[in-house]
Amino acid sequence: MLSDSTKGFVLVALSILLLQLSMEMMQNHDDAEREYQTACDLEYRALMGNISMPDWELCNELDQHRSRKAALFMITLASFVITGLVGTVMILPSNED
């Protein structure tokens, strides 16, 4: 069997990979947010000089897409934090006598 410290190091390594994945998910969410803002945000469109009405069906699809991207980002970020904390706790020495 693996010792607790070995499991801890594995979890910390996994958390580092999850950090990279969460950063990628954050960028994907930012891209989806920017796409929604460009296509559907009336205030942003007016500032850019586009006064036409947006396609509301497309806006609904973009809104769902950005919601999925936000959920994926939050899941990967939570996984990063949890695995990092648990791994760190498993690495630290315990006071067992």
Helices and strands as residue ranges (DSSP letters): H 4-40, H 42-47, H 56-91
